[in-house]
C-alpha cells in the first residue's frame, strides 16, 4: 500500500488478494514458475541478505509489471502472474536488472514487524468475532483435510517404498543372475585356458618329436647322399680304370697280334697259310694242324676281348643305375625338405591359434592332423 498505492487500490477494486499470487512465490522461493537463471540470483541474495530479500523481489516484480496489471481485470491479472510474468524473465539480462532493482528497494524492518503485529491482531479479532462453532467446524475441517493429506502422503510413501523394494529385489535378482552367469563364464574361461595350455604343451611335445624325427631323417638322407656320392665316385674311378685297362689290353693285343703275324710271315711254312692281310687261306688239310696253335691263341684273345667288352657294358649299366639312384635320392631329399617346411608352418599356425585362443580373441580351432613323415627308401 505504501510502495504501490495505485496498484493496491486496483487490486482492492478487483478483490484480488496477495495470497492469490504471492503465496506460491514465498512457499517455493520463486522456483515454481520462474526460470533457473533468476532463481539462482534470488537464492544468492537470500543467503547474503536474509529473508527480507523475498519481499524486495516481490515488490520489484510488481513495480516492473505495474502498467500491465493496472490494465488487466481479475482473470487477466491471475493469468498474467501465472503465464506472462515468468516468460518475461527467461532472458538472463532481464533477470539481472530485476535483481538490481530489488536490491535498490528499501523496506524498513520495523515496518515489516509492525505489519506482522497488525496482521496478528486482525486475525485474533476475526477469531474472537467469529462464532465458536463455526471456528471449531473450520478447524475440524482443516484438521480433516490435513489428516487426509497426511494419509494420502503415507499411502504414497508406502506405495513408493513397496515399489522401491520390489525394484531393488528385481535389481538384486538380476545382479545375482548376472553374477552367476559371469562366474560360469569365468569357470569356462579358466577351463578353456587350462585346456589351451595342455594343448600347447602337447603341441610343443609333438613339435619336439617331429623336429627330432625330421632331424634323424635329414641326417639319414644326408648320410645316404654322401654314401651315394662316394659310390658314384668309386664307380667313376672303376670305370676310368676299366677303360684304361681295356685300352691297354687292346694295345697289347694288337702288338701281340702284330708280333705273331710277323713271326708267322717270317716262317716259310706259315706264310703260305696266312696272306699278307692276315686272313687264313683255304690251304690243304695237312697245313691246318700247323696253324691250330695260332687259331687257339686268336680265339683266346677274342674271348678276352668279349669279356672286357661285357665287363665294360656291365660297368656302364651300373653307372646308369647309380645315376638313377642319385636322382631318386635327390627327389626324396626335396620331398623331405618340403615336409619339414610344412611341419614348421603347421607348428607355427598351431602356436598362433593357441595364443589367440588363450587371449580370447577367437574360439578354439581343432589342430590339423599331422601327417607322419615318409620313410625314405
C-alpha positions as CSV (number, residue, x, y, z in Angstrom):
1,X,0.0,0.0,0.0
2,X,2.9,2.4,0.8
3,X,5.1,1.3,-2.1
4,X,2.4,1.0,-4.8
5,X,-0.8,2.7,-3.7
6,X,-2.5,2.9,-7.1
7,X,-1.9,-0.8,-7.7
8,X,-3.1,-1.6,-4.2
9,X,-6.4,0.3,-4.9
10,X,-6.8,-1.5,-8.2
11,X,-6.4,-4.9,-6.6
12,X,-8.9,-3.9,-3.9
13,X,-11.4,-3.0,-6.6
14,X,-10.8,-6.4,-8.2
15,X,-11.0,-8.2,-4.9
16,X,-7.5,-9.6,-5.7
17,X,-5.7,-10.5,-2.5
18,X,-2.0,-11.0,-2.1
19,X,-2.2,-14.7,-1.2
20,X,-3.8,-15.4,-4.6
21,X,-0.5,-14.7,-6.4
22,X,2.3,-14.2,-3.8
23,X,1.8,-17.4,-1.7
24,X,3.4,-19.6,-4.4
25,X,6.4,-17.2,-4.7
26,X,7.1,-17.3,-0.9
27,X,6.5,-21.0,-0.5
28,X,8.7,-22.1,-3.4
29,X,11.2,-19.2,-3.4
30,X,10.1,-18.4,-6.9
31,X,11.2,-21.8,-8.3
32,X,7.7,-22.9,-9.3
33,X,7.3,-20.7,-12.4
34,X,10.4,-18.6,-12.9
35,X,13.5,-19.7,-14.8
36,X,16.5,-21.1,-13.0
37,X,18.8,-18.2,-14.0
38,X,16.6,-15.9,-12.0
39,X,16.1,-18.4,-9.1
40,X,19.9,-18.7,-8.7
41,X,20.2,-14.9,-8.2
42,X,17.4,-14.9,-5.7
43,X,19.0,-17.7,-3.7
44,X,22.4,-16.0,-3.7
45,X,20.7,-12.8,-2.3
46,X,18.7,-14.8,0.2
47,X,21.9,-16.4,1.6
48,X,23.6,-13.0,1.6
49,X,20.9,-10.6,2.8
50,X,18.4,-12.8,4.6
51,X,14.6,-13.4,4.3
52,X,13.8,-9.7,3.6
53,X,15.1,-10.1,0.1
54,X,12.0,-12.2,-0.8
55,X,9.7,-9.1,-0.2
56,X,12.1,-6.9,-2.2
57,X,11.9,-9.3,-5.2
58,X,8.1,-9.4,-4.9
59,X,7.9,-5.6,-4.8
60,X,10.3,-5.4,-7.8
61,X,8.1,-7.8,-9.8
62,X,5.0,-5.7,-9.0
63,X,6.8,-2.5,-9.9
64,X,8.1,-3.8,-13.3
65,X,4.6,-5.2,-14.1
66,X,2.6,-2.2,-12.8
67,X,1.4,-0.9,-16.2
68,X,0.2,-4.3,-17.4
69,X,-1.6,-5.1,-14.1
70,X,-3.4,-1.8,-14.0
71,X,-5.0,-2.5,-17.4
72,X,-6.0,-6.1,-16.5
73,X,-9.1,-7.5,-14.9
74,X,-9.3,-10.2,-12.3
75,X,-8.8,-13.1,-14.6
76,X,-6.3,-11.3,-16.7
77,X,-4.2,-10.4,-13.6
78,X,-4.2,-14.0,-12.5
79,X,-3.2,-15.2,-15.9
80,X,-0.5,-12.5,-16.1
81,X,1.0,-13.7,-12.8
82,X,0.8,-17.3,-13.9
83,X,2.0,-17.2,-17.6
84,X,3.3,-13.9,-18.9
85,X,5.3,-12.7,-15.9
86,X,7.6,-15.8,-15.8
87,X,8.2,-15.7,-19.6
88,X,9.5,-12.1,-19.3
89,X,12.5,-13.2,-17.2
90,X,13.7,-16.1,-19.3
91,X,16.4,-13.8,-20.6
92,X,19.3,-13.5,-18.1
93,X,19.7,-9.8,-18.7
94,X,16.1,-9.1,-17.6
95,X,16.7,-11.3,-14.5
96,X,19.9,-9.3,-13.7
97,X,18.1,-5.9,-14.0
98,X,15.3,-7.2,-11.8
99,X,17.8,-8.2,-9.1
100,X,19.4,-4.8,-9.2
101,X,16.0,-3.1,-8.8
102,X,15.2,-5.5,-5.9
103,X,18.4,-4.6,-4.2
104,X,17.6,-0.9,-4.5
105,X,14.2,-1.2,-2.8
106,X,14.4,-0.3,0.9
107,X,11.8,-1.8,3.2
108,X,12.5,-1.0,6.9
109,X,12.5,-4.0,9.2
110,X,10.4,-2.1,11.8
111,X,7.6,-1.6,9.3
112,X,7.6,-5.3,8.5
113,X,7.4,-6.2,12.2
114,X,4.6,-3.6,12.5
115,X,2.7,-5.2,9.6
116,X,3.2,-8.5,11.2
117,X,1.7,-7.4,14.5
118,X,-1.2,-5.7,12.8
119,X,-1.9,-8.9,10.9
120,X,-1.8,-11.0,14.1
121,X,-4.1,-8.5,15.8
122,X,-6.5,-8.6,12.9
123,X,-6.5,-12.4,12.9
124,X,-7.2,-12.5,16.6
125,X,-10.1,-10.0,16.3
126,X,-11.5,-12.0,13.5
127,X,-11.3,-15.2,15.5
128,X,-12.9,-13.6,18.6
129,X,-15.8,-12.1,16.5
130,X,-16.3,-15.5,14.8
131,X,-18.9,-18.0,16.2
132,X,-17.0,-20.7,18.2
133,X,-19.0,-23.4,16.5
134,X,-18.0,-22.2,13.1
135,X,-14.4,-21.8,14.2
136,X,-14.4,-25.4,15.5
137,X,-16.0,-26.6,12.3
138,X,-13.5,-24.8,10.2
139,X,-10.7,-26.1,12.5
140,X,-12.1,-29.6,12.3
141,X,-12.4,-29.4,8.5
142,X,-8.8,-28.1,8.3
143,X,-7.6,-31.0,10.5
144,X,-9.6,-33.5,8.4
145,X,-8.0,-32.1,5.3
146,X,-4.6,-32.3,6.9
147,X,-5.3,-35.8,8.1
148,X,-6.5,-36.9,4.6
149,X,-3.4,-35.2,3.1
150,X,-1.1,-37.0,5.5
151,X,-2.9,-40.3,4.9
152,X,-2.5,-39.8,1.2
153,X,1.2,-38.9,1.6
154,X,1.5,-42.0,3.8
155,X,-0.1,-44.2,1.2
156,X,2.1,-42.6,-1.5
157,X,5.2,-43.2,0.6
158,X,4.1,-46.8,1.4
159,X,3.5,-47.4,-2.3
160,X,6.8,-45.9,-3.2
161,X,8.5,-47.9,-0.5
162,X,7.0,-51.2,-1.8
163,X,7.7,-50.2,-5.3
164,X,11.3,-49.4,-4.4
165,X,11.7,-52.7,-2.5
166,X,10.3,-54.6,-5.5
167,X,12.6,-52.7,-7.8
168,X,15.6,-53.4,-5.5
169,X,14.7,-57.0,-5.3
170,X,14.4,-57.3,-9.0
171,X,17.7,-55.5,-9.4
172,X,19.3,-57.7,-6.8
173,X,17.9,-60.8,-8.6
174,X,19.2,-59.6,-11.9
175,X,22.6,-58.8,-10.3
176,X,22.8,-62.3,-8.8
177,X,21.8,-63.9,-12.1
178,X,24.4,-61.8,-13.9
179,X,27.0,-62.7,-11.2
180,X,26.1,-66.4,-11.7
181,X,26.5,-66.1,-15.5
182,X,29.8,-64.2,-15.1
183,X,31.0,-66.9,-12.7
184,X,30.1,-69.6,-15.1
185,X,31.8,-67.8,-17.9
186,X,34.9,-67.3,-15.7
187,X,35.0,-71.0,-14.9
188,X,34.6,-71.9,-18.6
189,X,37.3,-69.4,-19.5
190,X,39.6,-70.9,-16.9
191,X,38.8,-74.4,-18.1
192,X,39.5,-73.3,-21.7
193,X,42.7,-71.7,-20.6
194,X,43.8,-74.9,-18.9
195,X,42.8,-76.9,-22.0
196,X,44.7,-74.5,-24.2
197,X,47.8,-74.7,-22.1
198,X,47.6,-78.5,-22.1
199,X,47.1,-78.4,-25.9
200,X,50.0,-76.1,-26.2
201,X,52.2,-78.4,-24.1
202,X,51.2,-81.4,-26.2
203,X,51.8,-79.5,-29.4
204,X,55.2,-78.4,-28.1
205,X,56.0,-82.1,-27.3
206,X,54.7,-83.2,-30.8
207,X,56.8,-80.4,-32.4
208,X,59.9,-81.5,-30.5
209,X,59.3,-85.1,-31.6
210,X,58.7,-84.0,-35.2
211,X,61.9,-82.0,-35.1
212,X,63.8,-85.0,-33.8
213,X,62.3,-87.3,-36.4
214,X,62.9,-84.8,-39.2
215,X,66.5,-84.3,-37.9
216,X,67.1,-88.0,-38.0
217,X,65.5,-88.3,-41.4
218,X,67.6,-85.4,-42.6
219,X,70.8,-86.9,-41.2
220,X,69.9,-90.3,-42.7
221,X,69.2,-88.6,-46.1
222,X,72.5,-86.7,-45.9
223,X,74.3,-89.9,-45.0
224,X,72.7,-91.7,-47.9
225,X,73.6,-88.8,-50.2
226,X,77.2,-88.9,-49.0
227,X,77.2,-92.7,-49.4
228,X,75.7,-92.5,-52.9
229,X,78.2,-89.8,-53.8
230,X,81.1,-92.0,-52.6
231,X,79.7,-94.9,-54.6
232,X,79.3,-92.8,-57.7
233,X,82.9,-91.6,-57.3
234,X,84.1,-95.2,-56.9
235,X,82.0,-96.2,-59.9
236,X,83.6,-93.4,-61.9
237,X,87.0,-94.4,-60.8
238,X,86.4,-98.0,-61.6
239,X,85.0,-97.1,-65.0
240,X,88.0,-95.0,-65.7
241,X,90.3,-97.8,-64.5
242,X,88.5,-100.3,-66.6
243,X,88.6,-98.1,-69.7
244,X,92.3,-97.5,-69.2
245,X,92.8,-101.3,-68.7
246,X,90.8,-102.1,-71.7
247,X,92.7,-99.7,-73.9
248,X,96.0,-101.1,-72.6
249,X,94.8,-104.7,-73.2
250,X,93.6,-103.7,-76.7
251,X,97.0,-102.1,-77.4
252,X,98.8,-105.1,-76.0
253,X,96.6,-107.5,-78.0
254,X,97.3,-105.6,-81.2
255,X,101.1,-105.6,-80.5
256,X,101.0,-109.3,-79.7
257,X,98.9,-110.0,-82.8
258,X,101.4,-108.0,-85.0
259,X,104.3,-109.9,-83.4
260,X,102.6,-113.2,-84.1
261,X,101.9,-112.1,-87.7
262,X,105.5,-111.0,-88.2
263,X,106.7,-114.4,-86.8
264,X,104.3,-116.3,-89.0
265,X,105.1,-114.3,-92.1
266,X,108.8,-114.9,-91.4
267,X,108.2,-118.6,-91.3
268,X,108.1,-120.2,-94.7
269,X,105.5,-122.8,-93.7
270,X,103.2,-120.3,-92.0
271,X,103.4,-117.7,-94.8
272,X,101.5,-120.0,-97.0
273,X,98.7,-120.3,-94.5
274,X,98.2,-116.5,-93.9
275,X,98.0,-113.9,-96.6
276,X,99.6,-110.6,-96.2
277,X,96.3,-109.1,-94.9
278,X,96.3,-111.7,-92.1
279,X,93.4,-113.8,-93.4
280,X,93.5,-117.5,-93.5
281,X,94.0,-119.1,-97.0
282,X,92.0,-122.1,-98.0
283,X,95.0,-124.5,-97.6
284,X,95.2,-128.2,-97.6
285,X,94.3,-130.4,-94.7
286,X,97.8,-131.1,-93.8
287,X,98.5,-127.4,-93.1
288,X,95.6,-126.9,-90.7
289,X,97.4,-128.8,-88.0
290,X,100.3,-126.5,-88.2
291,X,98.1,-123.3,-87.7
292,X,96.0,-124.7,-84.9
293,X,98.0,-123.1,-82.2
294,X,97.6,-119.7,-83.8
295,X,93.9,-120.2,-84.0
296,X,93.7,-121.1,-80.4
297,X,95.6,-118.1,-79.4
298,X,93.5,-115.9,-81.6
299,X,90.3,-117.4,-80.1
300,X,91.6,-116.7,-76.6
301,X,92.3,-113.1,-77.5
302,X,88.8,-112.7,-78.9
303,X,87.4,-114.3,-75.8
304,X,89.3,-111.9,-73.6
305,X,88.1,-109.0,-75.7
306,X,84.5,-110.1,-75.4
307,X,84.8,-110.5,-71.7
308,X,86.3,-107.0,-71.4
309,X,83.5,-105.6,-73.6
310,X,80.9,-107.4,-71.4
311,X,82.6,-106.0,-68.2
312,X,82.6,-102.5,-69.8
313,X,78.9,-102.9,-70.6
314,X,78.1,-104.0,-67.0
315,X,80.1,-101.1,-65.7
316,X,78.1,-98.6,-67.8
317,X,74.9,-100.3,-66.7
318,X,75.9,-99.9,-63.0
319,X,76.8,-96.2,-63.8
320,X,73.3,-95.6,-65.2
321,X,71.7,-97.3,-62.2
322,X,73.8,-95.2,-59.8
323,X,72.7,-92.0,-61.6
324,X,69.0,-93.1,-61.3
325,X,69.5,-93.8,-57.6
326,X,71.1,-90.4,-57.2
327,X,68.1,-88.7,-58.9
328,X,65.7,-90.7,-56.6
329,X,67.7,-89.7,-53.5
330,X,67.6,-86.1,-54.6
331,X,63.8,-86.3,-55.2
332,X,63.4,-87.9,-51.7
333,X,65.5,-85.1,-50.2
334,X,63.4,-82.4,-51.8
335,X,60.2,-84.2,-50.6
336,X,61.7,-84.4,-47.1
337,X,62.6,-80.7,-47.1
338,X,59.0,-79.9,-48.2
339,X,57.6,-82.0,-45.3
340,X,59.9,-80.2,-42.9
341,X,58.8,-76.8,-44.1
342,X,55.1,-77.9,-44.0
343,X,55.6,-79.1,-40.4
344,X,57.2,-75.9,-39.4
345,X,54.3,-73.9,-40.9
346,X,51.8,-76.2,-39.2
347,X,53.5,-75.8,-35.9
348,X,53.6,-72.0,-36.3
349,X,49.9,-71.8,-37.1
350,X,49.1,-74.1,-34.2
351,X,51.1,-72.0,-31.8
352,X,49.4,-68.8,-33.2
353,X,45.9,-70.3,-32.8
354,X,46.7,-71.4,-29.3
355,X,47.9,-67.9,-28.3
356,X,44.8,-66.3,-29.8
357,X,42.6,-68.8,-28.1
358,X,44.3,-68.2,-24.7
359,X,43.8,-64.5,-25.0
360,X,40.1,-64.9,-26.0
361,X,40.3,-63.2,-29.4
362,X,38.8,-66.2,-31.3
363,X,37.3,-69.6,-30.4
364,X,39.4,-72.7,-30.2
365,X,40.1,-74.4,-33.6
366,X,40.9,-78.1,-33.8
367,X,44.5,-78.6,-34.9
368,X,45.0,-80.1,-38.3
369,X,46.0,-83.7,-38.5
370,X,49.8,-84.1,-38.6
371,X,50.9,-86.4,-41.4
372,X,53.6,-88.9,-40.3
373,X,56.9,-88.4,-42.0
374,X,57.5,-90.6,-45.1
375,X,60.2,-93.2,-44.7
376,X,62.9,-92.7,-47.2
377,X,63.6,-95.7,-49.4
